[in-house]
Amino acid sequence: MRLILLAFLLAACAASPAPEFLGAQRVDVVRDGRSYTVWFTDKRVEVVRHGYAKPGQHQAIRATMIALVPQVTGCDLYEKSLSGDSGEMRGSIRCP
C-alpha cells in the first residue's frame, strides 16, 4: 500500500511545474516513445521527462529536451542559462 501511495505522490509531482511556472502555458509532447511536459512563459522554460530512463540513455534524452524548446515554444533557448538534467531542466528563452 505504501508503494502505491509513493507512486501516486511521485506522479503528482511530475504533473506540476516548479513554482515559477505556475500559470505558465503547458504542452505535453511525445518524442521517440518518451513523454515530456514543457511549461513556458515569455522568458523561461521548464522541460520534464516522464518515465524511467536506463543508464546510457540520458545524453540522448537531454538532447531531445533541448530540441523540444524551440519546437514547442517558438523561441530560442539561451543554452548558457540551462540547468538540470535528463529528468528536468529549466532555462531562459528569447522569443521573437
C-alpha positions, 0 to 999 in steps of 0.5 A: 500500500505504501508503494502505491501511495509513493507512486501516486505522490511521485506522479503528482509531482511530475504533473506540476511545474516548479513554482515559477511556472505556475500559470505558465502555458503547458504542452505535453509532447511525445518524442521517440516513445518518451513523454515530456511536459514543457511549461513556458512563459515569455522568458523561461522554460521548464522541460520534464521527462516522464518515465524511467530512463536506463543508464546510457540513455540520458545524453540522448534524452537531454538532447531531445529536451533541448530540441523540444524548446524551440519546437514547442515554444517558438523561441530560442533557448539561451543554452548558457542559462540551462540547468538540470538534467535528463529528468528536468531542466529549466532555462531562459528563452528569447522569443521573437 
